[in-house]
């Protein structure tokens, strides 16, 4: 049995990580001050990692078995 909400959650998580990578790239390339760019990237990574890990911890506590969808 394949669970559709879990698949959608992991797709969303992957998109969040890809988007974060794009944001980091643009901060690095378009900032004029490299020291400030490094500080901004570090701040962004810290906050993003905290929010992503909090989301993951909460998602692991959900009883995913209540969604009994089958894909054939």
RACORVEN-V826620 format. One record per helix or strand of 2 or more residues. SS is the DSSP state (H for helix, E for strand). FROM is the first residue (numbers start at 0). TO is the last residue. Records with the same first field share a line. If there is no record, write none. Layout:
# RACORVEN-V826620
SS = FROM-TO  FROM-TO
This chain:
# RACORVEN-V826620
H = 3-29  33-60  63-65
